Amino acid sequence: MPRPIEALIHAEALTHNLARARAAVPDARVWAVVKANAYGHGIARAFEALRAADGFALLDLAEAQQLRDLGWRGPILLLEGVFEPRDLELCSRLNLWHTVHCEAQIDWLAMHKTHQPHRVFLKMNSGMNRLGLRPAAFRAAWTRLNALPQVDEISLMSHFSDADGDRGIAAAMQVFGDATRDLPGERSLCNSAATLRHGDDAAVRADWVRAGIMLYGSAPDFPAHDIAHWNLRPTMTLRARLIGTQELQAGDTVGYGSRFTAEAPMRIGVVACGYADGYPRHAPSGTPVLVDGVRTRLVGRVSMDMVTVDLGALPHAVRGSEVTLWGRASAGAMLPIDEVAHAAGTVGYELMCALAARVPVRLDGGS
């Protein structure tokens, strides 16, 4: 039999979370962000559940091609734009919208031969200091693009660095507003955090929001708020089974480096999941886990193929018992991925995207 570990993708939860994005900004259009192979869920698996979106946003041309092959005829936005001039040929062929964040991309468009003008999203660096044109250079870049026959419509775009925290978005909104005043074109500003926390402001939600992590059942501002607060549902479950148990005496240690020492007699379980499956190696003892739907804790260091868990509250757990590393247990209990990520000092995004290729993945209720 195959090794007892799998990931389940919950399509109904993806659809629910997309509806939550719409409800948060009812007069805006919604990009479903499916970069990184739909945050580890698989574009092909997530597509039907998300096809009520107004468009899909991603990074890779190959993923854009995949969406077209799946039958999507609506907007697709390349969030980082093109990486070299010849990428514009595929943009023309696949009818892709693309971000322009630097002068070089404008130069490439000026040299591009096309019969169909391009829809572009001109990106401003409003304080994130990653991609985007500085506010002082933004209007001149817009003027250059607007003069090109290769360009049809220009939308305006930025990205918030602190929408999930106390610093907020006011400073970035001021910068963006000052630099774009009187410029025509649709706006796209909100990521998931801004959509949920600031989407009641019409100027913030603008014309398009970019729903990313919220679609996949992770709270963008955890631990300030959890998914229950935002009425989101987990979309990925990683589950395995116990493949062994051990009886420990006081003073016995567990795992490499003997990082955990039993303070009294206890029973532990060995789980068929490790860092080679995408579970975070740095997850410490105490990280939450469900066994047969009952919350317990990790003990000892995460190994390549195994983790060990405390069975003190689970006298009936045996070899073959279900272990939920994150997501929904068969018994109905739920362990949000954010809790696991927080315990490991990271974010839910990383755990989703780190799911290893050796883990079988299937749609919940499908094959």
N, C-alpha and C positions, 0 to 999 in steps of 0.2 A: 504494500500500500504506500501511497505517497506520504512524505513527511507531514505531520498534522499541524499545518499552519496555512492560513489563507487570509486574504483581505476581501471584504465585501464592500461594494459601492451601492449606496442606497439612493436609487433614482428619485423616489418620491420626495426625499429630503432635499435633493438638489432643486427640484421644481418648487418646493415650498420656500426655500431660501431665496430663489429668484423672485417669487411673489412678494416676499418681505422687502426686497430691494425696491420693487415697484411701489409698494405701499408707503415706503419711507419718502419717496419722491414722485408722487403720482402724475405730475405734469412733465417729467423729464423722461428721456429715453435711456435705456439701460444697455451698456456693454456687458456681456458676460465675458470676463477675463479668463481665458483658458491657456495662458502661457504655462510653460513647464509641464506640458502634456496634461493640462487641466489640473494643475497642482497635484500631480501624481495619480489622479483618478483615471486618466486615460480619456483623450478627446472622443474616441469612438464610443466609449461607454457613457460619457456624460452628455453627448450631443443631443439625443432625443429629449432628455430631461430639461435641457436648457434652450431648446430651439424656440421657445417663446420670447427670448431676448430680442432686442432690436438690432443687435449686432454682436460680433465676437471680436475680442481684442487679444492679441498674442504677439510673439516676437519673431518666430521662425517661419520662413517661407514654406518649408516642408509641412508645417502644421496648418498653414493657410491652404495649401494644396489639399491636405487631408479633409479639411472642412468642405472645400468645393467638391471633392470626390464623394463626400457623404450626402451631398445634395443641397448644401446651403448656398442660396443665391443672394442673400442679403449682404449688408456691409461687413467687411472684415478690416480691422485696423491694425497695422504694424506699429506697436507701441514705441519701438526704438528706430523706426524708419528703416531705410535700406542701408546696407553696409558697404556696398560698392556700386558703381554706376550700372553694371549689367543687371542688378536686381530690379531695376526699373522696368526691364522688359517683362519680367514675370508679373510685376504689379499691373502692367498694362494688360497682359493676357488673362490674369485672374481677377481683374477689376478690384484691386486692393487699394484701400485708403492707407495713407502712411504719414507718420510723424516726420516733421522736419525740425531738427534741433540744433543744426549748425550750418555755417555758411557753405561748407563743402557739399552738403546735400542739395543746396540751392544751385550750386555750380553744376552738379550732375544733372539736375532737372533741366537746366538751361541747354545742355548738350544732348538731351534725350530726344530721339525722334519717335513721335507717337501720333496716332490719328485720334486718340481719345484723351482729352485732358484729364489730369489727375486731381483727385480730392486729397488735400493735404491738411494736416493738423500742425500748425506752427506752435512749437513748445517754448514756453518761457521758463527760465530759471528764476523763480520767485523766492528763493531762499534755501531750497534743498541742496543746491550746489552739486548736482549730478549732471544730468543732461539739460539742455535748454539754452536759449540765447539770453544774455543779460538784458534787463529791462531797457537800458539805454540803447541797445542795438535792435530791439524787437521791431519797432515801427519801420526802420529801414529795411529789415529783412522782409516784413510784410509787403512793403512797396516793391521790392525786387520780385517776390513771388507773384504779386498781382499783375506785374507787367509781362509775365511769361505766358506765351500761348500754350505751353505744356501744362499749365495749372488752370483748373476750373474753379473750384471753390476752396476758400481758405477758412478753416476753423481755428479757434484759439484755445490753447491748452496749457495747463500747468499741473503741478503735483505738490501736495501738502506734505511737509516733513513732520508736522506735529499735530495732525488731526486727531490722533489717538491719545493725546496727553494734555496736561494743564496749559502748556504754552499756546495751544490752539492754532487757529487759522487767521486771526485778524490781521497780523502783520503781512502775511503772504497775500491775503485778499486786497489789502491796501496797495501793495506793490503791483499786483496784477491789474487792479482797477485803474491805477494811475497811468500805467503804460499802454493800456488797451482802450482808453476812453475814446469814444467816437469811431473806433475801428469796427467794421461790419464783421459778421461771421458768427457761427454758433460757438458756444463755449463748452469745454469739458474740464472740470476741476476735481470733482469728488472721487476719491477712492472709497473703500468700504467704510473706513472710520469716519470720514467726513459725511458720507451718505447717512449713516446711522446717527451721528452725534450733532451734525449741523445742517442736515438736509431740509429742515423747516425754513431755512433762509433761501428765498428764491434766487438771490444773486449767487449763492454758493452752489446750489444744485444745478443751476444753469440749464443747458440743453441736453447734455449727456452726462451720466455718471458711470464710473468704471467699477462695477461690482466684482471684486476678486475674492478675498479670503472669506467674506461673509457667505458666499455661495456654497462654500465647502464646510460649513458648520463649525467655524472657529470665530471667536469674538475678537475683533480687531483691537480692542482696548483692554483685554484681559491683563491683570486681574481686577481692574476697576469694575468691569462688568463681565458677566459670563454669557453663554449663549442663551440661557433661560431668560435673562434680562432682555435680550434682543429678539426673543422668540425665533431663534434659529435651531435647526436640527442637525445632528451629526450625519455626515455623508459617507464617512469611511469607518469601517470597523476592522481592526487587526485582531485576529483571534487565533489561538493555538490550543494545545492540550497538554496536560501533565503527562510526562513520559517516565516519571519516577518520583519516589519520595525517599526522605531520609529522616531518621530519628536522631536528634541531637541531644547531647548532655550539656550541662552548664560548662562553659569554657571551650566548647567546640567552635571552630571557625568555619566560614563558608567561602568558597571560591578563591580565585587568584588574589594573592596579596593578603588573604585572611582579613578582609576589610570589615567583616561582620563577625561578632562573637556572641554566642548564645549566653544569655544571663541566667537561664533556667532550662530545664528540659523542654524541648519544643520539636514540632514536626515541620518540615519544609517540603515543598514540591519543586520539581525540576520541569521547566517549561521549554517546549520546542520553539524557541525564538531567541535570537541574539542580535548582535550588531550587524552581522552579515545579512540580516533580514530588514535592516533599517531601524531597528530599535536603538535608541541613543546609548552608546557605550558609557557616557558620563552620567547616566541616570543613577542617583545614589540610593542606598538603602532607605526605605520609607516611601519611595515613589509608588503611587497608588496603582492597583491592578485588581481585576475582578476574577474570582474563581467560582464557577457555578453561580455567577451573578452576585456573589458576596464580596464586598470590598475588603481587600487586605493590602499587603505591602511587599515590595521588592526587598530581598535581603542579599547582601553580597554584591560583588562586582558583576556587571554584565559581561558575558563571554561571547565568542563569535556565534555560537549556535544555541546557547542556552541562557536562561535566567532562572533564578531561584526565588521562591515566594514563601511567605509565612502562612502555614496552614493551621495556626493555633485556633482560629475561630471556625475552622472547617473540618471537623472530625470525620465527616463522611466523604471528603474529597479523596479520590483515588486516581490511579493511572487512568488516563482517558478523560478526566474531568475537563470541562471547557475553561479556558483562560482568555479573558478579554483584556488585551493590552491597551486598547482605547476603542471607543465606540459603544455599540449596543450589544449586550449579552443576549443570548437566546431567551433567557428568563425575563428579559425586559429591562433590567437595570442598565444604567448608562454611565459611562466614564468619559467625560469630555476630553478630547485630545489636548485642550489647553491646560488641563490639570497635570497631565503627564509631562507636557513640554515645560511647564513652569517649574515642576520639581526637578527637571533635568537642566534648568537654566537656559532654555531656548524657547522657541515659539512654535505654535502648531504648524505654521507654514513648512518649517524644516522637516518635521516628522512626516508630513504628507509627501513632500517631494523626495524624501530619502527612502521611501519604500523600495526595497531591493527587487531586482528583476526576477530573482529566484522564488519570490512569494507568488503563488497563484492568486489571481484577482478575478472576481466575477461579480456580475450585477446581482444584487439581492433578488432572489426569485428567478434568476436566469442562470446561464451556463458560463 
